[in-house]
Amino acid sequence: MRLQFTKMHGLGNDFVVFDAIHQQVELTPAQVRFIADRRRGIGCDQVLLVERATRPDADFRYRIFNADGGEVEQCGNGARCFARFVRDHGLIDRDRIRVETRGGLIELQIQADGQVRVDMGPPRLDPADIPFQAPTRAARYALEVEGEALQIGALSMGNPHAVLQVEDVDTAPVARLGPLIEHHPRFPQRVNVGFMQVLDPGHIRLRVHERGAGETEACGTGACAAVVAGRLQGLLDEQVEVELPGGDLVISWAGDAAPVYMTGPAVSVFEGSIEL
């Protein structure tokens, strides 16, 4: 099976995108791992599929597979690349696109400057909806990791996130704590882990250990989750610049049941084909 693909990235969070409308794409977890392998395959953090919508209020269906082969609910940086892909490949002629994901319906808007604004929908804050084992909803939760007492924010942006405030992201123990929190038994579907440094109410720095992928250059849903967690804890303004290793995103959230908006770039790198 030979498949055409496009390599893309959003702030260095990189993707292999397949048009599964004009070619038949059925990937096994082993094939996803091969595609994501940076030495033997193409190399990426996630594999994205563009499929026909299965619901009448969506233009497309968006599927995301992490580098470990597992399918996940949502990816914000991937959503921006998805929007540029379908527009640049002539799959749609509108700049506003509605897309169904496993995490729910999202709306993408390509702006005049080429940036993509994503309506990520409202965050899910109840522990059962994350999912996270806790008796009641809270802005901060105590979490014990190998005898160390941590305070985290926990929420879902269509996928589960834990957010840990740190003094300095450069020295934060991302490599050690990221996998431990990801696999913590209180997160039954595992979790993405953000390490957030608050510079001022309108500006944070962030590193993210992504579930099934490890630390990435940028994580769109992680940036959204960090701003929501910081807002709930009284640390951040309604609009926040999020500085990630791969570049900057702008995240806005008015609070309560309002949607989270994410604005940032999406770039095509090259196209090719691969034999699977």
Summary of the structure (lengths in Angstrom):
residues: 276
radius of gyration: 17.8
end to end distance: 5.2
largest distance: 54.4
contacts: 997
relative contact order: 0.18
helix: 17%
strand: 42%
